[in-house]
């Protein structure tokens, strides 16, 4: 991962794993001495799952693709950053893939390692409202809210602008309510801080997500559909009360006898 400065304020910088501080301080990983740049203007956190831009309280301003960043935002390759008055572009460095073998023999090993695309460890699957049937990979800290600059933007009036923050852990997602008006719920229990295991439901007022892990099958909707399916009528098919059938048969037979007797008398 790297930052490129198209206007030449700084040479391109490869971002190291961990915290990459950006500012006018000589101790910053990326030193920018232009007017309006604070000693610690912002920071980019690089993890195995991706990169997140953080703007400390009282720092900034920083924009990503024209949107002001208030706290934390996940970065994607090609994002345009405006750090104070300095423009930069965030790019993911492509790892060299297997090259064609000069001999033309497809079975010959070129010595290059083929890189497999990383699969997100967790995915939030929308199951209601504006997020129904949508999936949201969670590779780092993710802010969910109504504001367009949120990592998961939900255009619903009942959702606060910055409603909740979720962060991946080895076992699931930690969940923090960001002072929302209508609350954050895990399995219908309101929480300020909580933990979401795979299969648990995260609800932001009326908007619901299910946490899914790779290889996990979503059997719950199928089970619910089966449970809610109407029971077969007792009068249909081979079911029903055998005594009722016997009585009905006897009544039919009696009616036939009466009709036959009337016909004979005529």
C-alpha positions in Angstrom: 0.0 0.0 0.0 1.3 3.5 -0.8 0.5 7.2 -1.0 1.2 9.1 -4.1 1.3 12.9 -4.2 0.4 14.0 -7.7 1.4 17.7 -7.1 4.9 16.8 -5.9 4.6 18.0 -2.3 6.2 14.6 -1.2 7.6 11.6 -2.9 5.4 8.5 -3.1 5.5 6.6 0.2 5.1 2.9 0.9 3.0 2.4 4.0 4.3 0.2 6.7 2.2 -2.3 8.8 0.9 -0.5 11.8 0.4 3.2 12.3 1.7 5.7 9.7 1.3 9.2 11.2 1.1 12.1 8.8 1.8 15.7 9.8 4.3 18.5 10.2 6.1 16.9 13.1 9.6 15.6 12.4 8.6 12.4 14.1 5.7 11.7 11.6 6.1 8.9 9.2 5.1 11.2 6.4 6.3 14.8 7.0 4.3 17.5 5.3 5.4 21.1 6.1 2.8 23.0 4.0 0.7 25.7 5.6 -2.3 24.3 7.5 -0.8 20.9 8.3 -0.9 20.1 12.0 1.9 18.3 13.8 -0.3 15.1 13.9 -2.8 15.8 11.1 -4.0 12.2 10.6 -2.8 8.6 10.6 -3.2 5.6 8.3 -3.5 2.2 10.1 -2.3 -0.7 8.0 -3.4 -4.2 9.0 -3.5 -7.6 7.3 -7.1 -6.9 6.3 -6.7 -3.4 4.8 -6.1 0.3 5.7 -8.1 2.8 7.8 -7.7 6.5 7.9 -8.0 8.1 11.4 -8.4 11.8 12.1 -7.6 12.4 15.8 -10.0 14.6 17.8 -9.2 18.3 17.1 -6.9 17.4 14.1 -7.6 17.6 10.4 -9.3 18.5 8.2 -9.0 15.5 5.9 -11.3 14.6 3.0 -11.6 11.3 1.2 -13.2 11.5 -2.3 -14.6 14.9 -1.3 -16.2 13.8 2.0 -14.9 15.1 5.3 -13.7 12.4 7.6 -14.8 13.0 11.2 -13.1 10.0 12.9 -12.3 6.8 11.1 -12.8 5.6 7.5 -11.7 2.5 5.6 -9.5 3.2 2.6 -9.9 1.6 -0.8 -7.4 1.6 -3.7 -7.8 4.7 -5.8 -9.3 6.9 -3.0 -8.4 10.6 -3.3 -7.3 12.2 -0.1 -7.1 15.9 0.7 -4.9 16.4 3.8 -5.3 20.0 4.6 -4.4 21.5 1.2 -2.2 18.6 0.1 -3.7 16.1 -2.4 -2.7 12.4 -2.2 -4.0 9.1 -3.7 -4.1 5.8 -1.8 -3.1 2.8 -3.9 -2.7 -0.9 -3.1 0.6 -2.2 -4.5 0.0 -5.2 -6.7 2.0 -8.2 -5.7 3.7 -9.8 -8.7 1.7 -12.7 -10.1 3.1 -15.7 -11.9 4.7 -14.7 -15.1 4.5 -16.5 -18.4 7.2 -19.2 -18.8 9.8 -18.2 -21.4 10.0 -21.8 -22.7 6.3 -22.0 -23.3 6.0 -25.1 -21.1 2.9 -24.6 -18.9 4.2 -27.3 -16.5 7.5 -25.5 -15.8 7.7 -23.6 -12.5 8.7 -20.0 -13.1 9.7 -19.5 -9.5 7.0 -16.8 -8.9 4.4 -17.3 -6.2 0.8 -17.0 -7.2 -1.0 -14.8 -4.8 -4.6 -15.7 -3.8 -7.1 -12.9 -3.1 -7.7 -12.4 0.6 -11.2 -13.4 1.7 -12.8 -11.2 4.3 -13.1 -13.0 7.6 -16.5 -11.6 8.4 -19.5 -10.3 6.4 -22.5 -8.4 7.6 -25.6 -9.6 5.6 -28.6 -7.2 5.5 -31.8 -9.0 6.3 -34.3 -6.0 6.5 -35.1 -2.6 5.2 -32.7 -0.6 3.1 -29.9 -3.2 3.5 -32.0 -6.3 2.6 -30.0 -8.9 0.6 -26.9 -6.7 0.6 -23.5 -8.0 2.0 -20.8 -5.8 3.6 -17.3 -7.3 4.1 -15.7 -6.3 7.4 -11.9 -6.2 7.1 -11.3 -3.5 9.6 -13.0 -0.9 11.8 -16.3 0.0 10.1 -18.7 2.8 11.0 -22.4 2.2 10.2 -24.7 5.2 9.9 -26.9 7.4 7.7 -24.1 9.8 6.7 -22.7 9.3 3.2 -19.1 9.2 4.5 -19.8 6.1 6.7 -18.2 2.9 5.7 -21.7 1.3 5.5 -24.1 4.1 4.6 -27.8 3.2 5.3 -30.3 5.7 3.9 -32.9 5.2 6.6 -34.3 8.0 8.7 -34.3 5.9 11.9 -30.5 5.5 11.7 -28.3 8.1 13.3 -25.7 9.8 11.1 -22.9 7.8 12.9 -24.9 5.0 14.6 -22.4 2.2 15.5 -18.8 1.1 15.1 -17.8 -2.6 14.6 -14.3 -4.0 14.7 -13.2 -7.5 13.7 -11.5 -9.7 16.4 -10.3 -13.3 16.1 -13.7 -14.5 17.3 -16.3 -12.1 15.9 -17.0 -8.3 15.9 -16.9 -5.9 18.8 -19.8 -3.5 18.7 -19.9 0.1 20.0 -23.0 2.4 19.9 -21.9 5.9 18.9 -24.5 7.8 20.8 -27.4 6.9 18.5 -30.9 8.1 19.1 -32.7 4.7 18.6 -30.2 2.3 20.0 -27.9 -0.6 18.9 -29.1 -4.2 19.7 -27.5 -7.6 19.6 -30.0 -10.4 19.5 -32.7 -7.9 20.6 -30.7 -6.8 23.7 -29.7 -3.1 23.7 -26.0 -2.5 24.1 -23.5 0.3 24.5 -20.6 -2.0 24.0 -21.2 -5.6 23.0 -19.8 -8.6 21.0 -21.2 -10.2 17.9 -20.6 -13.9 17.2 -21.1 -15.5 13.8 -24.8 -16.0 13.4 -25.8 -13.2 15.8 -28.2 -10.4 14.8 -27.1 -6.8 14.8 -30.0 -4.4 14.8 -29.8 -0.6 14.5 -33.4 0.4 15.4 -35.3 -1.5 12.7 -32.4 -2.2 10.3 -31.0 -5.7 10.8 -27.8 -7.5 9.9 -26.6 -11.1 10.4 -22.9 -11.7 11.0 -21.6 -14.4 8.6 -18.2 -16.1 8.7 -16.7 -17.9 5.7 -18.1 -21.4 5.3 -21.1 -20.7 7.5 -24.4 -21.7 6.0 -27.4 -19.4 6.5 -29.9 -22.1 7.5 -32.0 -19.9 9.9 -34.3 -18.4 7.2 -35.0 -21.8 5.8 -35.9 -23.2 9.3 -38.1 -20.1 9.9 -39.9 -20.7 6.6 -40.5 -24.3 7.5 -41.7 -23.4 11.0 -44.1 -20.8 9.6 -45.5 -23.0 6.9 -49.2 -23.7 7.4 -50.0 -27.2 8.7 -51.8 -29.6 6.3 -55.5 -29.7 6.8 -56.6 -32.8 8.7 -59.3 -33.4 6.0 -56.9 -33.6 3.2 -55.0 -36.6 1.7 -54.8 -39.7 3.7 -55.2 -37.9 7.0 -58.5 -37.2 8.9 -60.7 -39.0 11.4 -61.6 -42.5 10.2 -64.9 -42.5 12.2 -66.1 -39.4 10.4 -65.4 -41.0 7.1 -67.4 -44.1 8.1 -70.4 -42.0 9.2 -70.3 -40.0 6.0 -70.3 -43.3 4.0 -73.3 -44.7 5.9 -75.3 -41.5 5.3 -74.6 -41.7 1.6 -75.6 -45.3 1.5 -78.8 -44.6 3.4 -79.6 -41.8 0.9 -79.1 -44.2 -2.0 -81.4 -46.8 -0.4 -84.2 -44.2 0.1 -84.0 -43.1 -3.5 -84.1 -46.7 -4.7 -87.2 -47.5 -2.6 -89.0 -44.4 -3.9 -88.3 -45.4 -7.4 -89.6 -48.9 -6.8 -92.9 -47.6 -5.4 -93.4 -45.5 -8.5 
